[in-house]
Amino acid sequence: MRKGIIALAAVGGLLATGSLAACGDDSSGSGSSGGSSASTAGKVGVILPDTASSARWATDDLKYLKAAFEAAGVQADIQNAQGDKAQFQTIADGMISSGVKVLMIVNLDSGTGKAVLDKAKKAGIATIDYDRLTLSGGANYYVSFDNVKVGELQGQGLVDCLTAKKYTKPKVAEVNGSPTDNNATLFAQGYNSVLDPKYADGTYVKGPNQSVPDWDNAQGGTIFEQMLTANKDIKGVLAANDGLGNAVISQLKKAKLNGQVPVTGQDATVQGLQNILTGDQCMTVYKAIKQEADAAAGLAISLAKGEQPTTATGTTTDPESKASIPSVLLVPKSITAETVKDVVADGFVKKEELCAGSYATLCTKYGI
């Protein structure tokens, strides 16, 4: 995997998007008009990547982005490429032809993303990389979390769980995200900064390490099944997100090893949090997606209105082009069984969904 480098400079206050309202539950089409500035604002196009790699793209980001644009009275066309690169480009072409003033994308890979950003720039359209940096893409702005920090939290979380198990020289497997996603590179940079010294001094044994194309959970399960067959002594798994973590847990259950082998995650999905409550998953990383969506929407709204955005709090260095991109990088949080309640309190997941059925007793146990 390529080593990405993110430099966060001059980090000030988090956001200055005072025009944004609290999120709503609407997930229908374009943003509605409202407010006197709506008539002069341009339209914003948003392309989300898929609905398979993480539940967030089908629910959270869509909901929060729509609510922000509607509150500001800015029209937005939000579509999902469903993991199809050709469809991603087709959607972008349609948005560009329709005259959007701002294009925000979550790329499927940097090659496709760059092609789309290049077309937008030629058409005089402002561009925003949302969540994933498009390498050499030259977007005007970038909004995401500090993804190296996400990886560091995952690595430290696994260390803490292995320490609690009191294993001696445990073998650790790494199930990485997609090799075409720069975020996966940054996550790995973060967790390897924690784990590599453990491998080097003999505290841990470095086990199998493989990336999962397109974050595909089914492939992730197959990959880990093969890892476990060849390495029956695996004692810990660094899984790059909750979907891959659940795929790993499914294989551990088949081998009757779930709960004995700590597994990490990311995204604080309902499934991931439930796996944590049962003890099958060690931890996850919570990224407050509403903050990310509001930050990105705030930039897009300013650009759509022809204003100079004021929400960027730092810069990101593109590891390929070395360009410096105005950015908002938000702070992630490690979540264990004792802090699952914080994710519920924040409104990110609903208690009734998390605590349904057999999980009700566990929710009570952990103060949810």
GUSE-309717 format. One record per residue (C-alpha): residue number from 1; z, x, y. Coordinates in Angstrom, 3 decimals, padded with zeros to 6 digits, always signed. Layout:
N
<num:NUM	w:Z	u:X	v:Y> $
...
! end
This chain:
368
<num:1	w:+000.000	u:+000.000	v:+000.000> $
<num:2	w:-000.761	u:+001.206	v:+003.497> $
<num:3	w:+002.187	u:+002.161	v:+005.619> $
<num:4	w:+002.312	u:+000.017	v:+008.756> $
<num:5	w:+004.184	u:+001.146	v:+011.830> $
<num:6	w:+005.714	u:-001.328	v:+014.218> $
<num:7	w:+007.273	u:-000.102	v:+017.427> $
<num:8	w:+009.363	u:-002.579	v:+019.344> $
<num:9	w:+009.900	u:-001.493	v:+022.910> $
<num:10	w:+011.718	u:-002.845	v:+025.922> $
<num:11	w:+013.248	u:-005.731	v:+024.057> $
<num:12	w:+014.801	u:-008.078	v:+026.541> $
<num:13	w:+015.837	u:-011.711	v:+026.306> $
<num:14	w:+014.393	u:-013.639	v:+023.405> $
<num:15	w:+012.138	u:-016.260	v:+024.965> $
<num:16	w:+011.373	u:-017.879	v:+028.283> $
<num:17	w:+009.589	u:-020.974	v:+027.080> $
<num:18	w:+011.553	u:-023.484	v:+029.034> $
<num:19	w:+008.766	u:-026.045	v:+028.890> $
<num:20	w:+009.176	u:-026.509	v:+025.145> $
<num:21	w:+011.108	u:-029.449	v:+023.775> $
<num:22	w:+013.031	u:-029.750	v:+020.548> $
<num:23	w:+011.001	u:-030.156	v:+017.391> $
<num:24	w:+009.872	u:-033.478	v:+016.038> $
<num:25	w:+008.750	u:-034.738	v:+012.659> $
<num:26	w:+005.159	u:-035.573	v:+013.602> $
<num:27	w:+002.591	u:-033.769	v:+011.462> $
<num:28	w:-000.526	u:-035.662	v:+012.464> $
<num:29	w:-003.624	u:-034.348	v:+014.317> $
<num:30	w:-004.002	u:-032.814	v:+017.765> $
<num:31	w:-001.343	u:-032.720	v:+020.432> $
<num:32	w:-001.202	u:-035.728	v:+022.718> $
<num:33	w:-001.762	u:-035.546	v:+026.448> $
<num:34	w:+001.090	u:-035.777	v:+028.882> $
<num:35	w:+002.247	u:-034.312	v:+032.171> $
<num:36	w:+000.133	u:-033.586	v:+035.248> $
<num:37	w:-000.935	u:-030.145	v:+034.024> $
<num:38	w:-002.499	u:-031.514	v:+030.817> $
<num:39	w:-005.756	u:-032.417	v:+032.557> $
<num:40	w:-006.300	u:-028.821	v:+033.656> $
<num:41	w:-005.160	u:-027.120	v:+030.463> $
<num:42	w:-007.666	u:-025.940	v:+027.892> $
<num:43	w:-007.485	u:-026.764	v:+024.194> $
<num:44	w:-005.714	u:-024.508	v:+021.686> $
<num:45	w:-007.034	u:-023.851	v:+018.188> $
<num:46	w:-004.612	u:-022.827	v:+015.419> $
<num:47	w:-005.618	u:-021.701	v:+011.919> $
<num:48	w:-002.869	u:-021.567	v:+009.298> $
<num:49	w:-003.528	u:-019.661	v:+006.054> $
<num:50	w:-002.733	u:-021.843	v:+003.032> $
<num:51	w:-000.149	u:-024.165	v:+001.493> $
<num:52	w:+000.367	u:-022.236	v:-001.756> $
<num:53	w:+001.909	u:-018.881	v:-000.826> $
<num:54	w:+004.859	u:-020.477	v:+000.976> $
<num:55	w:+005.996	u:-024.034	v:+001.680> $
<num:56	w:+006.436	u:-023.148	v:+005.355> $
<num:57	w:+002.721	u:-023.402	v:+006.144> $
<num:58	w:+002.531	u:-027.015	v:+004.963> $
<num:59	w:+005.678	u:-028.160	v:+006.692> $
<num:60	w:+007.631	u:-026.059	v:+009.172> $
<num:61	w:+004.993	u:-024.222	v:+011.208> $
<num:62	w:+002.764	u:-027.281	v:+011.458> $
<num:63	w:+005.630	u:-029.503	v:+012.571> $
<num:64	w:+007.084	u:-027.131	v:+015.136> $
<num:65	w:+003.770	u:-026.052	v:+016.646> $
<num:66	w:+002.618	u:-029.651	v:+017.050> $
<num:67	w:+005.887	u:-030.676	v:+018.652> $
<num:68	w:+005.685	u:-027.823	v:+021.162> $
<num:69	w:+002.092	u:-028.536	v:+022.175> $
<num:70	w:+002.731	u:-032.269	v:+022.464> $
<num:71	w:+005.834	u:-031.697	v:+024.597> $
<num:72	w:+003.759	u:-029.562	v:+026.971> $
<num:73	w:+000.873	u:-032.037	v:+027.039> $
<num:74	w:-001.575	u:-029.452	v:+025.713> $
<num:75	w:-004.230	u:-030.506	v:+023.214> $
<num:76	w:-004.155	u:-028.535	v:+019.958> $
<num:77	w:-006.376	u:-028.508	v:+016.897> $
<num:78	w:-004.278	u:-027.212	v:+013.978> $
<num:79	w:-006.043	u:-026.687	v:+010.644> $
<num:80	w:-005.242	u:-024.944	v:+007.371> $
<num:81	w:-007.778	u:-022.727	v:+005.558> $
<num:82	w:-006.134	u:-023.339	v:+002.152> $
<num:83	w:-006.537	u:-019.696	v:+001.175> $
<num:84	w:-010.344	u:-019.822	v:+001.454> $
<num:85	w:-011.808	u:-016.991	v:+003.553> $
<num:86	w:-015.148	u:-018.761	v:+004.019> $
<num:87	w:-013.332	u:-021.908	v:+005.135> $
<num:88	w:-011.192	u:-019.823	v:+007.485> $
<num:89	w:-014.347	u:-018.577	v:+009.222> $
<num:90	w:-015.926	u:-022.052	v:+009.231> $
<num:91	w:-012.860	u:-023.538	v:+010.900> $
<num:92	w:-012.868	u:-020.736	v:+013.483> $
<num:93	w:-016.568	u:-021.225	v:+014.231> $
<num:94	w:-015.954	u:-024.931	v:+014.788> $
<num:95	w:-013.043	u:-024.293	v:+017.121> $
<num:96	w:-014.973	u:-021.698	v:+019.100> $
<num:97	w:-017.971	u:-024.025	v:+019.398> $
<num:98	w:-015.702	u:-026.849	v:+020.545> $
<num:99	w:-014.622	u:-024.740	v:+023.507> $
<num:100	w:-010.995	u:-023.894	v:+022.747> $
<num:101	w:-009.463	u:-021.717	v:+025.428> $
<num:102	w:-006.949	u:-020.087	v:+023.065> $
<num:103	w:-007.249	u:-019.257	v:+019.356> $
<num:104	w:-004.134	u:-018.543	v:+017.294> $
<num:105	w:-004.578	u:-017.352	v:+013.703> $
<num:106	w:-002.561	u:-016.419	v:+010.627> $
<num:107	w:-005.091	u:-014.205	v:+008.883> $
<num:108	w:-005.815	u:-014.294	v:+005.152> $
<num:109	w:-006.723	u:-010.604	v:+005.365> $
<num:110	w:-007.448	u:-008.259	v:+008.247> $
<num:111	w:-011.206	u:-008.111	v:+007.616> $
<num:112	w:-011.697	u:-011.863	v:+007.899> $
<num:113	w:-009.202	u:-012.081	v:+010.723> $
<num:114	w:-010.924	u:-009.352	v:+012.730> $
<num:115	w:-014.316	u:-011.053	v:+012.367> $
<num:116	w:-012.856	u:-014.259	v:+013.760> $
<num:117	w:-011.020	u:-012.525	v:+016.606> $
<num:118	w:-014.168	u:-010.606	v:+017.550> $
<num:119	w:-016.135	u:-013.869	v:+017.827> $
<num:120	w:-013.411	u:-015.443	v:+019.926> $
<num:121	w:-013.252	u:-012.484	v:+022.299> $
<num:122	w:-017.034	u:-012.530	v:+022.756> $
<num:123	w:-016.698	u:-016.179	v:+023.756> $
<num:124	w:-014.010	u:-015.334	v:+026.304> $
<num:125	w:-011.243	u:-016.966	v:+024.295> $
<num:126	w:-007.672	u:-015.625	v:+024.445> $
<num:127	w:-006.284	u:-014.696	v:+021.016> $
<num:128	w:-002.878	u:-014.645	v:+019.338> $
<num:129	w:-001.955	u:-013.166	v:+015.967> $
<num:130	w:+000.711	u:-015.462	v:+014.554> $
<num:131	w:+003.161	u:-014.094	v:+011.964> $
<num:132	w:+000.661	u:-011.539	v:+010.545> $
<num:133	w:-000.875	u:-008.706	v:+012.513> $
<num:134	w:-004.642	u:-008.398	v:+012.080> $
<num:135	w:-005.227	u:-004.658	v:+011.699> $
<num:136	w:-007.756	u:-003.392	v:+014.266> $
<num:137	w:-008.160	u:-007.026	v:+015.310> $
<num:138	w:-007.320	u:-006.492	v:+018.966> $
<num:139	w:-005.518	u:-009.813	v:+019.508> $
<num:140	w:-004.176	u:-010.317	v:+023.020> $
<num:141	w:-000.706	u:-011.152	v:+021.710> $
<num:142	w:+001.309	u:-010.968	v:+018.496> $
<num:143	w:+004.248	u:-013.190	v:+017.525> $
<num:144	w:+006.263	u:-012.567	v:+014.375> $
<num:145	w:+009.581	u:-011.394	v:+013.034> $
<num:146	w:+010.629	u:-007.764	v:+012.793> $
<num:147	w:+009.112	u:-007.452	v:+009.348> $
<num:148	w:+010.426	u:-003.968	v:+008.617> $
<num:149	w:+013.883	u:-005.405	v:+009.262> $
<num:150	w:+013.116	u:-008.251	v:+006.839> $
<num:151	w:+012.444	u:-005.658	v:+004.150> $
<num:152	w:+015.580	u:-003.699	v:+005.024> $
<num:153	w:+017.648	u:-006.867	v:+004.575> $
<num:154	w:+016.024	u:-007.472	v:+001.196> $
<num:155	w:+016.683	u:-003.925	v:+000.065> $
<num:156	w:+020.305	u:-003.966	v:+001.201> $
<num:157	w:+020.794	u:-007.408	v:-000.331> $
<num:158	w:+019.647	u:-006.125	v:-003.710> $
<num:159	w:+021.908	u:-003.075	v:-003.389> $
<num:160	w:+024.893	u:-005.326	v:-002.648> $
<num:161	w:+024.154	u:-007.556	v:-005.643> $
<num:162	w:+023.658	u:-004.625	v:-008.011> $
<num:163	w:+026.893	u:-003.111	v:-006.761> $
<num:164	w:+028.683	u:-006.380	v:-007.506> $
<num:165	w:+027.285	u:-006.282	v:-011.053> $
<num:166	w:+028.694	u:-002.744	v:-011.461> $
<num:167	w:+025.579	u:-001.560	v:-013.262> $
<num:168	w:+025.210	u:+002.174	v:-013.915> $
<num:169	w:+021.817	u:+003.582	v:-012.933> $
<num:170	w:+020.090	u:+000.175	v:-012.963> $
<num:171	w:+016.308	u:+000.062	v:-013.319> $
<num:172	w:+014.727	u:-001.823	v:-010.399> $
<num:173	w:+011.335	u:-003.550	v:-010.471> $
<num:174	w:+009.427	u:-004.316	v:-007.281> $
<num:175	w:+007.157	u:-007.374	v:-007.061> $
<num:176	w:+005.431	u:-006.881	v:-003.708> $
<num:177	w:+003.430	u:-009.302	v:-001.597> $
<num:178	w:-000.326	u:-009.307	v:-001.115> $
<num:179	w:-001.898	u:-005.862	v:-000.571> $
<num:180	w:-004.176	u:-007.388	v:+002.094> $
<num:181	w:-001.259	u:-008.732	v:+004.169> $
<num:182	w:+000.089	u:-006.208	v:+006.676> $
<num:183	w:+003.430	u:-008.022	v:+006.587> $
<num:184	w:+003.777	u:-007.173	v:+002.895> $
<num:185	w:+003.246	u:-003.530	v:+003.794> $
<num:186	w:+005.983	u:-003.747	v:+006.415> $
<num:187	w:+008.395	u:-005.544	v:+004.080> $
<num:188	w:+007.864	u:-002.773	v:+001.516> $
<num:189	w:+008.384	u:-000.146	v:+004.196> $
<num:190	w:+011.729	u:-001.755	v:+004.958> $
<num:191	w:+013.064	u:-002.238	v:+001.446> $
<num:192	w:+011.794	u:+001.110	v:+000.214> $
<num:193	w:+013.660	u:+002.796	v:+003.075> $
<num:194	w:+016.804	u:+001.440	v:+001.410> $
<num:195	w:+015.833	u:+001.860	v:-002.252> $
<num:196	w:+013.971	u:+005.201	v:-002.225> $
<num:197	w:+017.102	u:+007.267	v:-001.503> $
<num:198	w:+018.778	u:+005.517	v:-004.458> $
<num:199	w:+015.879	u:+006.489	v:-006.699> $
<num:200	w:+015.868	u:+010.043	v:-005.344> $
<num:201	w:+019.557	u:+010.718	v:-006.001> $
<num:202	w:+019.554	u:+009.082	v:-009.428> $
<num:203	w:+021.751	u:+006.121	v:-008.448> $
<num:204	w:+018.905	u:+003.778	v:-009.462> $
<num:205	w:+015.952	u:+004.181	v:-011.797> $
<num:206	w:+012.592	u:+003.310	v:-010.263> $
<num:207	w:+010.954	u:+000.698	v:-012.464> $
<num:208	w:+007.514	u:-000.938	v:-012.353> $
<num:209	w:+006.094	u:-001.615	v:-008.917> $
<num:210	w:+003.116	u:-003.913	v:-008.343> $
<num:211	w:+001.591	u:-006.017	v:-005.579> $
<num:212	w:+000.591	u:-009.653	v:-006.117> $
<num:213	w:-002.888	u:-010.611	v:-004.828> $
<num:214	w:-002.791	u:-013.357	v:-002.187> $
<num:215	w:+000.936	u:-013.920	v:-002.791> $
<num:216	w:-000.114	u:-015.992	v:-005.800> $
<num:217	w:+003.040	u:-017.151	v:-007.561> $
<num:218	w:+001.334	u:-017.765	v:-010.910> $
<num:219	w:-000.040	u:-014.222	v:-010.894> $
<num:220	w:+003.361	u:-012.984	v:-009.823> $
<num:221	w:+004.935	u:-014.594	v:-012.869> $
<num:222	w:+002.352	u:-013.038	v:-015.183> $
<num:223	w:+002.789	u:-009.631	v:-013.582> $
<num:224	w:+006.557	u:-009.747	v:-013.972> $
<num:225	w:+006.297	u:-011.007	v:-017.549> $
<num:226	w:+004.276	u:-007.886	v:-018.339> $
<num:227	w:+006.800	u:-005.720	v:-016.488> $
<num:228	w:+009.692	u:-007.193	v:-018.465> $
<num:229	w:+007.896	u:-006.863	v:-021.795> $
<num:230	w:+007.393	u:-003.147	v:-021.178> $
<num:231	w:+010.788	u:-002.613	v:-019.499> $
<num:232	w:+013.417	u:-004.750	v:-021.178> $
<num:233	w:+016.133	u:-002.798	v:-019.347> $
<num:234	w:+015.208	u:-004.048	v:-015.854> $
<num:235	w:+018.473	u:-004.817	v:-014.054> $
<num:236	w:+017.237	u:-005.823	v:-010.582> $
<num:237	w:+014.074	u:-007.219	v:-008.997> $
<num:238	w:+012.940	u:-006.824	v:-005.414> $
<num:239	w:+010.724	u:-009.903	v:-005.087> $
<num:240	w:+009.004	u:-010.095	v:-001.704> $
<num:241	w:+009.484	u:-013.830	v:-001.074> $
<num:242	w:+011.116	u:-016.916	v:-002.568> $
<num:243	w:+007.935	u:-018.057	v:-004.313> $
<num:244	w:+007.570	u:-014.754	v:-006.143> $
<num:245	w:+011.318	u:-014.714	v:-006.712> $
<num:246	w:+011.128	u:-018.085	v:-008.439> $
<num:247	w:+008.224	u:-016.850	v:-010.578> $
<num:248	w:+010.382	u:-013.895	v:-011.622> $
<num:249	w:+013.353	u:-016.167	v:-012.320> $
<num:250	w:+011.187	u:-018.388	v:-014.530> $
<num:251	w:+010.399	u:-015.368	v:-016.713> $
<num:252	w:+014.037	u:-014.264	v:-016.724> $
<num:253	w:+015.037	u:-017.738	v:-017.900> $
<num:254	w:+012.624	u:-017.448	v:-020.828> $
<num:255	w:+014.325	u:-014.178	v:-021.756> $
<num:256	w:+017.785	u:-015.697	v:-021.115> $
<num:257	w:+018.418	u:-013.082	v:-018.442> $
<num:258	w:+018.634	u:-015.293	v:-015.352> $
<num:259	w:+021.809	u:-014.689	v:-013.398> $
<num:260	w:+022.220	u:-011.286	v:-015.033> $
<num:261	w:+019.344	u:-009.665	v:-013.135> $
<num:262	w:+019.645	u:-009.966	v:-009.318> $
<num:263	w:+016.429	u:-011.167	v:-007.644> $
<num:264	w:+015.687	u:-011.147	v:-003.912> $
<num:265	w:+013.523	u:-013.455	v:-001.840> $
<num:266	w:+012.441	u:-014.424	v:+001.656> $
<num:267	w:+011.700	u:-017.586	v:+003.690> $
<num:268	w:+014.860	u:-019.580	v:+002.854> $
<num:269	w:+012.870	u:-022.278	v:+001.078> $
<num:270	w:+014.721	u:-025.184	v:-000.510> $
<num:271	w:+013.826	u:-023.810	v:-003.937> $
<num:272	w:+014.984	u:-020.324	v:-002.995> $
<num:273	w:+018.273	u:-021.611	v:-001.598> $
<num:274	w:+018.865	u:-023.705	v:-004.714> $
<num:275	w:+018.236	u:-020.627	v:-006.859> $
<num:276	w:+020.854	u:-018.811	v:-004.790> $
<num:277	w:+023.380	u:-021.619	v:-005.259> $
<num:278	w:+022.919	u:-021.493	v:-009.045> $
<num:279	w:+023.275	u:-017.696	v:-009.073> $
<num:280	w:+019.730	u:-017.106	v:-010.307> $
<num:281	w:+018.680	u:-015.524	v:-006.994> $
<num:282	w:+020.690	u:-012.892	v:-005.187> $
<num:283	w:+019.659	u:-013.538	v:-001.574> $
<num:284	w:+016.871	u:-014.602	v:+000.735> $
<num:285	w:+015.879	u:-013.792	v:+004.307> $
<num:286	w:+015.991	u:-016.622	v:+006.822> $
<num:287	w:+013.404	u:-016.502	v:+009.558> $
<num:288	w:+013.994	u:-019.211	v:+012.155> $
<num:289	w:+010.435	u:-020.522	v:+012.150> $
<num:290	w:+011.061	u:-022.899	v:+015.038> $
<num:291	w:+011.778	u:-019.878	v:+017.242> $
<num:292	w:+008.570	u:-018.216	v:+016.058> $
<num:293	w:+006.495	u:-021.362	v:+016.548> $
<num:294	w:+007.989	u:-022.015	v:+019.985> $
<num:295	w:+007.310	u:-018.435	v:+021.067> $
<num:296	w:+003.698	u:-018.568	v:+019.923> $
<num:297	w:+003.164	u:-022.018	v:+021.400> $
<num:298	w:+004.687	u:-020.855	v:+024.681> $
<num:299	w:+002.162	u:-018.032	v:+024.917> $
<num:300	w:-000.718	u:-020.333	v:+023.987> $
<num:301	w:+000.355	u:-023.000	v:+026.475> $
<num:302	w:+000.499	u:-020.492	v:+029.324> $
<num:303	w:-002.921	u:-019.112	v:+028.420> $
<num:304	w:-004.393	u:-022.608	v:+028.057> $
<num:305	w:-003.177	u:-023.418	v:+031.564> $
<num:306	w:-004.619	u:-020.208	v:+032.979> $
<num:307	w:-001.176	u:-018.762	v:+033.608> $
<num:308	w:+000.145	u:-015.273	v:+032.918> $
<num:309	w:+002.494	u:-015.480	v:+029.906> $
<num:310	w:+006.007	u:-014.169	v:+030.443> $
<num:311	w:+007.423	u:-014.553	v:+026.933> $
<num:312	w:+006.378	u:-011.234	v:+025.348> $
<num:313	w:+009.493	u:-009.107	v:+024.912> $
<num:314	w:+007.996	u:-005.882	v:+023.578> $
<num:315	w:+004.927	u:-004.228	v:+022.122> $
<num:316	w:+003.560	u:-003.649	v:+018.627> $
<num:317	w:+001.476	u:-000.605	v:+017.760> $
<num:318	w:-001.468	u:-001.438	v:+015.494> $
<num:319	w:-001.186	u:+001.196	v:+012.727> $
<num:320	w:-004.986	u:+001.447	v:+012.422> $
<num:321	w:-006.353	u:+001.193	v:+015.961> $
<num:322	w:-003.147	u:+002.473	v:+017.617> $
<num:323	w:-003.586	u:-000.252	v:+020.235> $
<num:324	w:-000.417	u:-001.523	v:+021.910> $
<num:325	w:-000.155	u:-005.322	v:+021.663> $
<num:326	w:+002.235	u:-007.417	v:+023.796> $
<num:327	w:+004.570	u:-009.034	v:+021.276> $
<num:328	w:+007.523	u:-011.220	v:+020.478> $
<num:329	w:+009.384	u:-009.942	v:+017.399> $
<num:330	w:+012.258	u:-012.150	v:+016.330> $
<num:331	w:+015.392	u:-011.225	v:+014.381> $
<num:332	w:+015.698	u:-012.260	v:+010.688> $
<num:333	w:+018.980	u:-013.017	v:+008.877> $
<num:334	w:+020.142	u:-012.268	v:+005.340> $
<num:335	w:+021.349	u:-015.328	v:+003.405> $
<num:336	w:+023.613	u:-015.362	v:+000.344> $
<num:337	w:+025.408	u:-018.235	v:-001.396> $
<num:338	w:+028.220	u:-018.054	v:+001.162> $
<num:339	w:+025.835	u:-018.436	v:+004.116> $
<num:340	w:+023.345	u:-021.004	v:+002.782> $
<num:341	w:+025.268	u:-023.496	v:+004.917> $
<num:342	w:+024.057	u:-021.655	v:+008.046> $
<num:343	w:+020.439	u:-022.515	v:+007.238> $
<num:344	w:+021.390	u:-026.189	v:+006.861> $
<num:345	w:+023.453	u:-026.149	v:+010.060> $
<num:346	w:+020.457	u:-024.719	v:+011.903> $
<num:347	w:+018.390	u:-027.739	v:+010.824> $
<num:348	w:+015.874	u:-025.632	v:+008.903> $
<num:349	w:+016.450	u:-027.499	v:+005.635> $
<num:350	w:+017.934	u:-030.950	v:+005.117> $
<num:351	w:+021.208	u:-031.241	v:+003.238> $
<num:352	w:+020.021	u:-034.292	v:+001.321> $
<num:353	w:+017.028	u:-032.367	v:-000.013> $
<num:354	w:+018.904	u:-029.163	v:-000.796> $
<num:355	w:+021.897	u:-030.880	v:-002.354> $
<num:356	w:+020.081	u:-033.500	v:-004.409> $
<num:357	w:+021.114	u:-034.222	v:-007.998> $
<num:358	w:+022.846	u:-031.420	v:-009.856> $
<num:359	w:+023.011	u:-029.251	v:-006.710> $
<num:360	w:+025.530	u:-031.592	v:-005.025> $
<num:361	w:+028.529	u:-029.958	v:-006.708> $
<num:362	w:+027.304	u:-026.481	v:-005.784> $
<num:363	w:+026.795	u:-027.559	v:-002.173> $
<num:364	w:+030.382	u:-028.758	v:-002.057> $
<num:365	w:+031.550	u:-025.477	v:-003.588> $
<num:366	w:+029.835	u:-023.472	v:-000.824> $
<num:367	w:+030.869	u:-025.715	v:+002.061> $
<num:368	w:+027.505	u:-027.346	v:+002.709> $
! end
